[in-house]
Amino acid sequence: MLSLWDRLPDTVRSGDPVYRADAVDSAAQFFPRLVFLLASMWSHAVEPIIERLPHARRVLDVGAGSAPWGIALAERDPRVR
C-alpha cells in the first residue's frame, strides 16, 4: 500500500484516482486488500480486547470501518460467521 503514496502527486495533478472504487472490477480488487491492511494496523489494539470477549459463533459487523473486530474474532475461531 505504501507504493500508492508515491503516486499521490500525479493523482492530485491529474484528478485520476489510482483505483476507481466506483467501478466494480477495480473495487473488487482494491477493497479486500485495503480491509486486510487496515485490520492488521489495528490488531495490536484489538487483540487484548478480543481475548476478553466471550466466544461467539455469529458476529454482526455494521460496516463502520475496516472490520478489525470481525477479522480478529474469525481468526480466533474459524467457525465464526
Buried (B, 14 or more C-beta within 10 A) or exposed (E): EEEEEEEEEEEEEEEEEBBEEEEEEBBEEBEEEBBBEBBEEBBEEBEEEBEEEEEEEEBEEEEEEBBBBBBBBBEBEEEBE
